[in-house]
Amino acid sequence: MGANTIFSYNWSYLLPEFTVLGFATVLSLLDLFLGKHVKRSLIGWLSLIGVLLAGYFVIHNVMTVKDPVSYMADMLLIDHFGNAFKLIFLGGMAFTLLLSLANNRDNDEVSHQSEYYYLLLTGLLGAMVMASSADMITLFVGLELLSLSSYVLVGLRKKSIQSNESAMKYVVSGGIATAVTLFGMSYLYGLTGATNLVEISKRVTEAYASGYSFLVILSFVFIVAGLAFKISVVPNHLWTPDVYQGAPTPVTAFLAVVSKAAGFALVFRFLFTAYIGLVGPNGERVFLSEMSWYLSIIAGLSMIIGNTMALRQTNVKRMMAYSGVAQAGYLLVPFVTLTQLFFEQSLFYLFAYLLVSFGAFAVIMIVSKDQKTEDIKAFAGLYHRAPFVAIAMTFFLLSLAGIPISIGFFGKFYLFMSAIFHSSYVLSGIMIATSVISYFYYFGFIRQMYMRPGLTEAKLKVPGTAGVVIVIAVLATIVFGIVPGVALDFLHTHFNPNFNFGGLQMPSK
């Protein structure tokens, strides 16, 4: 049988990526021909249509793809794993666009609105490529497409010194993280002679047994250290508060959820495909015996440092940044425990984090624009000005804190139980202790909204698209907090519960 050509593939499974790429290209060309009198919000609405259309194609793939479909010598894979993360990305992007349409309507936040919208689409495309990649080359291409788009988006407020400073810090930190990641990849390529992750998984055991065990572990350490930047965990988290504060609020929400979820997709796909099957000379699972402790240290430090640093913040976006560092630490727990349900546990937590984060950032955007400040005192008396917004924000904060009868509580509960099952008592203790610490700064919001008088009693104006985000987020937070099994059953039914990476079965405890 002859080699595959570009015409021999069924490209219909890549329609989600083609849709996003097509809309980004067409909208960039359309912007050239639109007159100055035409509002650029049109580009935003068309971008939203493109995202919804891509979501339809992903759902179609979920329903029709049973076995992984590969392209270009297994460089890209369409499978349950990629489809699950693409739904997270597209849902987050839809919320980002809705917030952007509300945030940019007065033309004071971002003057180059057309570029803003199709840069979001190119960043989304990079995230989707990362989720489907099974080769270090395509993984890196997707990573850089997302990163470069994010760098520009953060600095798009050209007249803001704070935005310029945060963009510069983001670029420098990202460049260093990229170099560290490539350094680890170069070791892995040198040891195995392959860039395909499945091929690497087959050869890395031979390299480990041939006397290169130290270099195999070293490649893992460098790759994790580099990827820590994308998921904003220790030791590569210091950029997060400055960038979150300096970026437009919708971009901050995009970085907090979509970009972070893409980083976790890369960690899932890369680390577990390449290293999960690594077997030592005595038949032991090297990932569990020698590598997982490194991830557990990162997870523990991220939870501790993120929550304790958040206590000192008065700027709400910086507070949410450190909260995001802690949340990423919680999300690393399943990577250490590796129970049979760790994929569903991680996806459920990401879904919960998407809802409450976008809901919270929608409220932050509305209040900070109204009060002309991002200080937590801007929330004083919010309940008297906009009762529904204050109540919705309360639910988001309770969910982030992990209070019972919220989607965030069940997300943390499943992670906590997996740690207990794995006998990771130290991690379990850190999860409980840091969750208690988080109550202090999350309840600081609530104290301001209900127990402190505001500077004005005037009703708070809520833009329509931002109100849609808040309503969807709060309803989903409540519903899935009451019946979390609905979401878990959906994951269990439509995404293979016996999930494996590149044909490698998940090891038991």
N, C-alpha and C positions, 0 to 999 in steps of 0.2 A: 504494500500500500504506500502510495507516495506521501511526501511530506505535506502538511497542511499549508495552504496558502491563505491569503487574507480573504479570499472569496469562499473558502470552505467552512468558515465558522458561522454559526448562528448568532449574529450580533444582537438579536432582539433582547437577550438577557442583560445587555449593557445599555438599554434604553434610558434608565435613570441617569447614568453619567452623561450620555449623549444629550439628554434633555437639558441638564444643567449647563453643559458646555455650549449647546446651541443658543440657549437664552442669554448666556453671558456674552457670547459673540454678537448676536443680533442686537442686543440692547446697547452694546458699546458702539455699534455702527449707527443705530437709530439715534443715539444722542448727537451724532455729528450733523444730522439733518433736521433735528427739532429746533424751532426758533426759540429765541430767548424768552418769548412771552409764554411758552408752554411750561407748565409746572413739572419739575422733575419727579414729583410724586408719582407721575405716570410710570416712570421706570420702576419705582418701588412696587406698584400694583402688578405690573407685568412680571416682575421677579417673583412675586408671591404666587402668581398663576403657574410659573415654571416650576416652583418648588412643589406645589400641590400636584402637578402633572407627574413630576418625578416620583412623588410619593405613591401615586396610583400604580406606576410601573413597578416599584419595589414591592408593593402589596401583591401585585400579579405574580412576581417572581416567588414570593413567599408561598403562594398557593400552588404554584406549578412546578417549582424546582425541588426535586426530591434528593437527587445526588448532585454533588458539586460539579459545576460546569467550568472548565478551564479554558483559558485563552493564552496564546503566544507562549507555548512551552511551559505551561503552568505558572506564568508570571502573574496572572490575574485569576481569581477564583470567585465564582458566584455561588454562595452557599448560605446555609442558615446563619452562620456567624456574621458574615458581611451584611446580609439583609437586615438582621436585628439592629446592628449599629447604624445602618443607613436610615432606618426609621427614626432612631434617636436624633441623628443629625438633621434630618428634614423637618421633624417636629420642632427642634430648637431653632432652625433657620426661619420657619414660618413665624414663630414668636418674635424672633429678632427683627424681621421685616415689619411686623405689626407695630412693635415698639419704635422702630426707626421712622415709620410714617407719622407717628405722633410726635416724636422728638424733633424731626426736621421740618415740621410744617411751617415754623416761623422763620426758617432759613438762618437762624443765629448760631446753631451748633456746628453744622457742616455746610460750607459754601459749595463744595464740589459734590453735589448729591448724586449725580449720575455715576461718577466713578465709585462713590460709596456703595451703591447697590450692586454693581457688577463685580466689585472686589469681594463683596460678601459671597457672591455666587462662585467665584473662582476659589475662595477659601473652602466653601462647601464641597466643591469638586475635589480638592486635595484631600479632604477628610474621607470622602467616599472611595477614592483610589486607595488610601491607606487601609480602609476596612477590607477591601477586596484583594489586596496584594499578597502574594505568596513568594515574593522574590525581593532581595535587598535593594535591587535597583528601582523597582516600581514603588517600594515602600519609601525610599528616600525621595523620589520624585514627588509623591503625594505629600510627604512631610514638608518639603520645601515650598510646594505650591500653597499649602495652608499657611506656612510660616510667613512667606513673603507678603501674602495678602494681608495677614494680620498686622505685620509691621506697618504697612501703609495706612491701614484703617485706624490704628492707634494714633498716628500722627496726622490725621487728615484735618484736624482743626489747626490750620497753619498759623493763625494769629494767637494761639494760646501757648504761652511759654511752658506751662505745665504739661500740655500735650506733647510739645516738642521734646521736652526732657524725658518724658516717659517713653516715647518712641525710640529715642536714642538708647536708653537703658535696655529696652526690649531687644533692639537690634544687636547690641553688643553681647548681652546675655545669651540670646539665641544663637549668635555666631559661635560663641564658645561651646555651647551645648551641642551644636551640630558637629563641631570638630571632635568633641569627645565621643559622640555617637559613631562617627565615621572611623575613629581610631579603633574602637571596639569591633566594628564591622570588618575592618581590614585584618585584624587578628583572626577573626572567624573565617574569613575567606582564605587567608594564608594557611590555616589549619586544615580546612576541608576542600579547598579548591573549587568551591561552588558558591553561587549566589542564591540559588533556589532553596527555600527554607526546608522543603521536604528532603532534598538531597543532603543539605547540611545535617539534618536530624539523623540521616543514615550513616554519615561519615564521622560525626563528632565523637561517637563512642570509640571508634578506631583511633582517632587522634588522642583522646583521653588515655587510652590504654597503651599508647606508644611512647609515653613519657612526657607528654605535653599537657598534663592535667593542670598545671599552674597557669599556662597560657589560656586554656579553655575557661577556667574560672575568671581570669583577668579580663577576657573578652566580655564575659557576662557582666562583670562589675562596671566596666567602662560604658557598655551599652545602656545599662540601667541608670547610671549616673547622668548620661546624656538625655535619656528619655524622661528623667525626673523633671527636666525643664518643662516639657510639654504638659505633664500632668500636675505641675507645680507642687512637688513634694520636696522635703529635705533630701539632699543638700542644695537643690537648685530652685529654691522658692523665693529668693530675695527680690526678684523682679516683680512679683505679683502685686503687692500693695501699691507701688508707684504706678504701674501700668494700669491697674484697675481704676485708680483715682484720676489719672490723666486722660484716659480714653472716654469718648462719648458713652453714655450709659448703655445703649443697646449693644455697642461693641464690647463693653465690659461683660454683659450677659452672654454674648457670643463666646468670648474667651473662657468664661467661667463654666460653660456647659458644653457647647459644641466642640470647641478646640480641646477641652479636657477629655471629653468622651472619645475624640479621635486619638488622643494620646493613649488612652486605655485600650482602644482597639488595636493600636500598634503594639502595645505591651502584650496583649493577649496573643495576637497573631505571631509576633516575632519570637518572644521568649519561650512560649509554650511549644510552638512548632519546632524551634531549633534546639531547645534544651530539655524538654520534658521527657524525651526518650533516652537521655544520656544515662548509661549504665556503667557503674564502676567495675573494677576487676573482680570484686567479690559478689557481683550481682546486685549491689545496692543502687537505689535511685539517687543519683548524685544531686538532682534538683532538690529533693526532700532532705538529703543528709548534709549538703554543703552550701546550697545556694539560697534556700528559702529563709535562712536566718538573716541574710543580708536584707531581704525584703521586709522581714519582720522588724528589723531595726529602723528602717526607713519609715515604715508604717507607724511605729510607736513614737518616734521623734516628731513626725508630722502632726500626729494628734496632739502631742504635748505642746510643741512650739506654736502650732497654729492657734490653739485655743487660749494659751496663756498670753500670746502677743495680741490677740483680739481684745483682751480685757482692757488694754491701754488705749485703744483707738477711740477717737471722738468723731472722725470722718467715717460715715457709714459705708462708703465704698471700700475704704481700707479695712474696715471691720469685716466686711463680706469677703475680702481677699484672704485674710487670715483664716476666716471660717472655711473658705474653699480649700485651703491647705490642709486643714483638719479633716474635712470631708474626703479629700483624696487619700488621706491616711486610713480612714475607715474603709475606703474602697479597696485598699491593698490587702486587707485582711483575708479575703477569699483566695488571693494568690499564694498566701502562706499555708492556709489550711487545706486547700484543694479537696474539698468534699465533692461527691458526685453531682451535687446541685450548684456548684460554685458559679457556673455560667448564668443560671437563672437568678441566683442571689445578686450577682453583680449587675445584671441588666435591670432587675427590679429597683435596685438602689439608684442606678443612673436615671431611670425613669422618674423616680420620686424626686431626685435632685433637680432634674430638668423642670418639673412642675413648680416646685417651691422656689427655685432660684429665679426663674423668669417672672413668677408672680411678685417676688420680693423686689426685684430690680425694676419692675413696672411701677410699683408704689414709690420706690426711691426716686425714680426719674420724675414722676409727677410732683412729688413734694419738693424735691431740690430745685426744680425749675420754678415752682411757685414761690418758694422762700428765698431763692437766689443763693442758697448755701447747701452744702452737703453735710453739715454738722448734724449730729444726732438730735440737737435741740430743735431742729426744724420740724421734728415730728411732734412737738409739744402741742397738746390739745387737738390732735388729728381726729379723735373720735367725735368731737363736737362739730368739726367742719365737714367730715365725710365718714359717717358711721360705718358704711359698708366697706370702704377702703381700709379703715382701721381694723375691723373685724377680720377681713381677708388677710391683712398683714399679720395679725395675731396667729391665724392658722398656719401661715407660712413659717413664722418663727418657731411655733411649737413643733412643727414638723422637722425643721432643721435641728432643733434641740433634742428630738427623739422622744417627745412626750406621748404617752399612750393615746390611742384613738386618733392617730395621724399616720399618713403614709410613711413619714420619716421614721416613726417608731418601729414599724414592722420591718423597714429596710435595715435598721440597725439591729433589730432583734434577730433576724435571720443571720446576719454576719456574726453576731455575738454567739449564737448557738453553734455555728460552724467552728468558731474558735474553741468553745468549750468541748465540742466533740473531738477536736484534734488535740485536746489537752494543752492548748496554748493559753495557760492561765495568766501569764504575764500580760499578753495582749488583751485578754478579756478584762483584766483589772484596769489597764490603761483606757480601754474603751469606756468603762463605767466612770472612772475618775474624771476623764476629760469631758465626758458628756455632762457631768455635774458642773464642771467649770464653765461650760458653754452657757449654762442657764443664766449666769450673772450678766453676760453682755446681751444675750437674746432678750432677757426680761427687762433690760435697760430700755429697749425699744418700747416695750409694752408700758412701762412706767411713764415714759414720755407721752405716749398717745392717750393714756387714760387719766393720769394723775398729775400732769403738769399743765398749767395754763399756757395757751398759745398767745402769740402777739396779735392775732386777729381771729375773729369769729366768722369771717366771711366763708361762704361755702367754697370748697375746693373744686375747681374745674377739672374733670377727668376726660381727656381726649378719647374719642370713640374706640380707636384701635387698641389703645392701652387698656381701656375698660374691658374689651373682649379678652385680652390676655389674662387679666385679673380674674374675670368670671370663670373662664375655662380652667385656670390653674386652681382656684379655690374649690370649685366643684369636684374636680378630679382628686384633689388632695383629701377632701372629706370622704368621697365615695370609696376610694381605694384604701383609705384609712380604716373604714368600717368593714369592707369586704376585700381585703388584699388578695384573697384566694382567686378572685376573678382574673387579676393580672397574671398571677403565677400560673393559673390554668392555661391562659392564653399562651404564655411562653412555653409551657410544657407541651402544649398541643401543636403549635405551629413552628416551634424551633426544637430540633431533635434533642430530646432529653439525654440521650446517650451520645452527647456531642463529643467529637474528637477533633484534634488538630492535625490535618494532613494525614489522616489514617492512623494516628497514634492515640490509643485509648488512654483516658485519664487514669493515672495510677490510683489504687486504693490506698488507704491510710497505711 
